[in-house]
Amino acid sequence: MRLHRLTSIIILGWSVTLFADDKNDTAPILCQGHYHTEAEAIEQLARMAATYSNLGEWKDRAARVRKQILVGAKLDPLPKRTQLNAIVHKKREYDGYSVESATFEARPGFYVYGSLYRPLGKPGPHPAVLCPHGHARGPGGGRLRPDQQYRCATLARMGAVVFSYDMIGLGESLHHGWDHDHKQALTLQTWSSIRAIDFVQSLDDVDGERIGVTGCSGGGTQTFLLTAVDDRVTVSVPVVMVSAHFFGGCHCESGMPIHKTADLETNNAEIAALAAPRPLMLISVGGDWTKNTPVVEYPYIRNVYSLSGHQSHVENVHYPGREHGYQYLKRQAMYPFMVKHLGLDSKGVFDAETELYDETKTTIETPEQMYVFDESKPYPASALKPGASVPF
């Protein structure tokens, strides 16, 4: 029987520690923020690595980690896939790509708001790339940010159908009254990302066997969680988020018991490793919790890839002098990886002389241009009220 310390109290001057056994202690174990130190993270990785020594043992462990994520996120068994009832409209054409405002119902009455970027003048079917975003707040946050528009438009100009979508309570979701502090945020975002794959696979011009995903910060968390639980993702690029000692500072990342139970411990580095043997790029910086990636997280993940002989499928690009975010240089690191593994066409975008991808043909749109619901398409009366509990 395993005992867990609950608290210590003082009785008649003596310190008494109270314990509960597994059968009676039902409180979830949450690993939030800087749950442990950098040194403890290294020790944890060593403990986890000691549980497998070959591909079969790793696959067994990976299945247990995947199961724990889904159980902890209240997505086990996976919910019924209800009708998406997708709306795609307001097409705008620019230099080499188009943008449409798009939404679907991840659950009846719960809308996921997004922008759908498509290539112009390139024959399909096209690979798809999902672009979740980080915790950029305010009326211009979420998918509405210029840096998000730059990467989506540039990927579309190279032949990808790109779906950029908002977290709950950010971007257009905030515009319609939802709060990011919703108690189901982790559940809803993970399920919305799964349904986002369903959405792009339903499009006539998409090759459903080529699905990429890339996001930064909180969008990086969504990137590696989606990749871990859905093997339809074929290429994954989480940016400035894969850390063994930092578990995510928001409840939408670490507010449910996905990292640790009485039976299994894991961390975000190992969750990212569940991408193996699919192509995975880690982009890290010296100015945040990914500062140790080249010497801590990346070697652990590379070892997992070595079990199947696919070391060449995982890469790390590290910028020691840079800060958190998905700025220009980090996008420049991501583009060639997507070109290589999704079969994109960089002609007219990649400049061989500068060895950079040209983003200058991106037209930055206003939030009002990007909104799905406006005077031309009123907000549905059947939509759930902001803050409502979403039935699963």
Buried (B, 14 or more C-beta within 10 A) or exposed (E): EEEBEEEEEEEEEEEEEEEBEEEEBEEEBBBBBBBBEBEEBBEBBEEBBEEBEEBEEBBEBBEBBBEBBBBBBBBBEEBEEEEBEBBBEBEBEBEBBBBBBBBBBBBEBBBBBBBBBBBEEBEBBBBBBBBBBBBBEEEEBBBBBEBBBBBBBBBBBBBBBBBBBBBBBBBBBBBBEBBBEBEBBBBBBBBBBBBBBBBBBEBEBBBBEBBBBBBBBBBBBBBBBBBBBBEBBBBBBBBBBBBBBBBBBBBBBBBBBBBBBEEBBBBBBBBBBBBBBBBBBBBBBBBBBBBBBBEBBBBBBBBBBEBEEBBEBBBBBBBEEBEBBBBEBBBBBBBBBBBBBBBBBBEEBBEEEEEBBBBEBBEEBEBEBBBBBEEEBEBBEEBBEBEEEBEB
